[in-house]
Structure formats: C-alpha cells, structure tokens
C-alpha cells in the first residue's frame, strides 16, 4: 500500500509547462553543467540521463561523443527535448518502474530524483542496465531543501483553512540515508556532498510566484489554478518577510545532495 501511495504522489507533477520551464527555470540545467564535469563522459560510452527534462544536459553529454538516452516521466518535457535535439534519443517513462532494455556505462541524474518518492524503486530503475563498474552521478534536493518555502506554503494553506490540501511531494534525504540505499542496491559510494546552494530566481519581482506555480503547486495537487492563486499570493507575501527576498530579487533556499558511486561487480 505504501508503494502505491508513493507512486500516486509521483504523478502530481507529470504534466509540465515545458516551454515556460525552458524560459524561466533554465537555472536547473545551468547548475547541472557542473555535474556533467563529474560524470566526465567519454567518446563511445553509452549513458542514460535519468530525468532528462527538456534535454539540455543530455545534449551537453552527447558533445563528448557518448551515445545518450534521455528518460523522463513528462510527455511534455520529452516532446520538447525531441524538438530541440532531434539527433538524440528520448523516452517517456516512469522513473520508478522503468527497466532498461540494454546495458550502459553510466547513469546521470540532475534535479529529478527528489520527485520520486519511492527512492529504492527509483534506484533500482536507474541502475537496471548499469554495467558492473559503471558509474552513477546524481544531484537531487537534499535534507531541508526549500524548507522556508515549504513552511510558508503550509502556513498559507492553514490561514485559508485548507491544511487538508497540503501534500509533501518531494523526497529530500540526508547523506547517510541516501548513501545507505545505494549501498543496499549494490553500489559503492565514492563521494557524497550535502551543501547549500542559494539560487536566484528569474522573473524579478514575480520570481517566487513563478516558482510556486511551476514547482510549488505540487504541494497542493488537488487544487485548481483559480483556487490555488490566493494561496500562492499569500505564500509569496509571507516569504517577502524572510531572507529569501531582497529589493526585488528572490533567492530559493536550495540544498543539494551530490553523489558519485560505482556499481559493484
């Protein structure tokens, strides 16, 4: 029953506004470029981009000469990835039950795994075709990621008498928690870093409301756009009194967990 509940939670953010995501949330891919350096892709390798979004990092990996397959749950994201990079391969699939049809040398994931609330299922899926000795490079939201935003949203729903509408849609693990799951799945963790990464939001004065509409709406998945609008306004108003706002500039309180691991023989 628990796994079924987790899978239902995952479906909250299957439908993305892919064009708007590229326009106003491009920082997701931009920060991911540093993780590609950790991956160090090489010519002739086969690599899976797990949770590829609109394909920007898959394209960056492919520039090395590696063969890349991008996998994402969102049909809108996959469609945009195909349109942007028609020379690459993309597949729409649920990251908690996808099974690879061929082996690969490495798997890469940026800003996707925290949406998969059954982490053991996601890890099993992610490494289902990873060769022995193959590497896993991933970054996801870490423990207490966007905690100030989450708390302001809870308070806003409470003020409107709709505490019942709140859902925690993300999985933000500690270093020890996630490392243990990877080891249990047969990987050797070689590096695990949890760090603060304050992230300036685009769209200026409207940056936080834009973030809440794109990502934060997953915290109240049963609400329609009209019902959710005053909750978003209220949350943004509360957050304006915090360190996240400074003279028209919004900064999200991101914390990231970055992992490098190798699959044991």
Buried (B, 14 or more C-beta within 10 A) or exposed (E): EEEEEBBEBBEBBBEBBBEEBBEBBEBBBEBBEEBBEBBEBEEEBBBBBBBBBBBBBBBBBBEBEBBBBBBBBBEBBBBBBBEBBEEBBBBBBBBBEBEBEEEBBBBBBBBBBBBBBBBBBBBBBBBBBBBEEBBBBBBBBBBBBBEBBBBBBBBBBEBEEBEEBBBEBBBBBBBEBBBEBBEEBBBEBEEBEBEEBEBEBBBEEBBBBBBBBBBBBBBBBEBEEEEBEEBBEBBBEBBBEBEBBEEEEBBBBBBBBBBBBBBEE
